[in-house]
Amino acid sequence: MLYKKISILSLLIFLSTNYLLAETKTIDLDDLNGNWHLRVMDGMEVRKARAILDFDTKKMKINGFDGCNRISGILKKNSNANMSSQLASTRMACRGSIQSYVSKRLHETVSEGFSITEAKRYGVNGITIKSPSHNLFFKRMGD
């Protein structure tokens, strides 16, 4: 019985350690360039919102679509692994509740400051953008 408990505990520690190590692998800024499609936001599937971020790290700019409006901003590097931006956007009406949900939280995430790490979810390689309030998973478009 004791052996079984120790084995289960060891397995849980191993799995949680590997998960944490995988989550903390930062992405090189040059590898961030290009278009990224938002797939999961705070654990919720949001592909239908069609939100896209386009990073240009040479010019330190961010552009895209937040689900409702075109967006753009200047990326600011707050620390080694933390960035932020104040996004400017057009003022179009949102088509539906999922687009409104995504738009609001995407703006919050970017303005709060965020870190970017390599990630893999549901067998898909991509990036995770994490702020104090939100966790967003993006897949590179065209992959």
C-alpha positions in Angstrom: 0.0 0.0 0.0 2.8 2.4 0.9 4.6 1.5 -2.3 1.5 2.3 -4.3 1.1 5.8 -2.6 4.8 6.6 -3.2 4.6 5.6 -6.8 1.5 7.8 -7.4 3.1 10.7 -5.6 6.3 10.3 -7.6 4.3 10.2 -10.9 2.4 13.4 -9.9 5.6 15.3 -9.1 7.2 14.1 -12.3 4.2 15.2 -14.4 3.8 18.6 -12.7 7.5 19.3 -13.0 7.5 18.5 -16.7 4.4 20.7 -17.2 6.0 23.7 -15.4 9.3 23.3 -17.4 7.4 23.1 -20.7 5.4 26.3 -19.8 8.5 28.3 -19.0 10.4 28.0 -22.2 10.5 31.6 -23.5 10.3 32.2 -27.2 13.0 34.1 -29.1 11.7 37.4 -30.4 12.7 36.6 -34.0 10.6 33.4 -33.8 7.6 35.5 -32.8 7.4 37.4 -36.1 4.3 36.7 -38.1 0.6 36.0 -37.7 -0.8 34.1 -34.8 -4.4 32.9 -34.5 -6.1 32.8 -31.1 -7.4 29.4 -30.3 -7.9 29.1 -26.5 -8.6 31.9 -24.0 -8.7 31.1 -20.3 -9.4 27.5 -21.1 -12.3 28.3 -23.5 -12.1 27.4 -27.2 -12.4 30.8 -29.1 -11.3 30.1 -32.7 -14.7 31.3 -34.0 -13.8 34.8 -32.9 -11.0 34.8 -35.5 -8.7 37.0 -33.4 -5.2 37.4 -34.9 -2.0 39.0 -33.7 0.7 39.9 -36.1 4.1 40.6 -34.5 6.8 42.7 -36.1 9.6 42.5 -33.5 12.2 44.4 -35.7 9.9 47.5 -35.5 8.5 46.4 -32.1 4.9 46.6 -33.4 1.8 44.5 -33.0 -1.2 44.5 -35.3 -4.1 42.3 -36.0 -7.8 41.7 -35.3 -9.3 41.4 -31.8 -12.5 39.6 -32.9 -14.4 42.9 -33.5 -11.9 45.5 -34.6 -8.5 46.0 -36.3 -5.8 46.7 -33.7 -2.3 48.1 -33.6 0.2 49.1 -31.0 3.9 49.5 -30.1 5.4 46.7 -28.1 7.2 47.7 -24.9 9.7 45.4 -23.3 9.1 45.8 -19.5 11.7 43.1 -18.5 13.5 40.1 -20.1 10.3 38.1 -20.4 7.5 40.7 -20.0 6.0 43.0 -22.6 3.0 45.3 -22.9 1.3 47.6 -25.4 -1.6 50.0 -25.5 -3.7 49.0 -28.4 -5.5 51.4 -30.7 -8.5 50.0 -32.5 -11.2 50.8 -34.9 -14.7 51.2 -33.4 -16.9 48.6 -35.2 -19.7 46.7 -33.5 -19.0 43.1 -32.5 -20.9 40.4 -34.4 -21.6 38.2 -31.4 -20.9 37.5 -27.8 -17.8 35.3 -28.4 -16.2 38.2 -30.4 -17.0 40.7 -27.6 -15.7 38.2 -24.9 -12.4 37.8 -26.9 -12.0 41.5 -27.7 -12.3 42.7 -24.1 -9.9 40.1 -22.7 -7.3 40.4 -25.5 -7.0 44.2 -24.8 -6.8 43.5 -21.0 -4.0 40.9 -21.5 -1.9 43.2 -23.7 -2.3 46.3 -21.6 -1.6 44.5 -18.3 1.7 43.2 -19.5 2.4 39.6 -20.6 5.0 36.9 -21.0 5.2 34.7 -24.1 6.3 31.1 -23.9 6.3 28.2 -26.4 3.4 25.9 -25.8 1.6 22.8 -27.1 -2.1 22.2 -26.6 -4.3 19.5 -28.0 -1.3 18.3 -30.1 -0.8 21.8 -31.6 2.4 23.8 -31.3 2.1 27.5 -30.6 2.6 30.1 -28.0 1.0 31.1 -24.7 0.6 34.7 -23.9 0.0 35.1 -20.2 -0.9 38.2 -18.2 -1.8 38.4 -14.5 -5.5 37.9 -15.5 -5.6 35.8 -18.7 -4.0 32.9 -20.5 -4.2 32.9 -24.3 -3.0 30.1 -26.6 -2.1 31.0 -30.2 -1.2 28.9 -33.2 1.0 30.3 -36.0 -1.0 30.8 -39.1 0.1 28.7 -42.1 1.5 25.9 -40.0 
